[in-house]
Amino acid sequence: MVFSFFKKKKEGKVLKNQLEFCMTNLSLGAVDAYDVLIERDDVEITETGCTSNCEICECHLFAIVNGEIVLADDADALLRNVQQELEENSV
């Protein structure tokens, strides 16, 4: 018997962009951007207790988009910046 460590791709599985939000940052105002982004079919959102970006969290709203940190001063700007990042670097 041969065993493979590699998972076979499931047919029909669609790759989605990965977004990660810090729960603390959501409570500081990022939730307004989150509420819009959660409706998109091309993203999978993870809420993390802490992303270990506390120095950023203290000063800005932020999201992690496909591994890249996206910053803004308010929720509207965060939404725009995340959407721009998704357009430029989508999976």
Disulfide bonds with the S-S distance in Angstrom:
none
